[in-house]
Amino acid sequence: MGRATVSPGSCVATLSRPGRLGENKAGLLSKSAAGTFVGRYGETEDVVDTVMWLLHASLISGETVHIEGGARHKSA
């Protein structure tokens, strides 16, 4: 197994913590999730699936895998 880094972007698990976004949480999450290529935020399972894949990807080395649904690349 090579060495790689997993970089989760905004995930539902981190954004849904109590008090994190206030009263308009659902609206804010929905609107900002629409700004990703996949139209949603990642779930814990998305991160786990990526890590499990990397455990078996022996030729991946020195890479950072961004798990953020393409939000970094979506133009405004």
Sequence and secondary structure as in RCSB ss.txt:
>XXXX:A:sequence
MGRATVSPGSCVATLSRPGRLGENKAGLLSKSAAGTFVGRYGETEDVVDTVMWLLHASLISGETVHIEGGARHKS
A
>XXXX:A:secstr
   EEEEE SBHHHHTSTTSS TTHHHHHHHHHTTSTTSS B HHHHHHHHHHHHH TT  SEEEEESTTTTT  
 
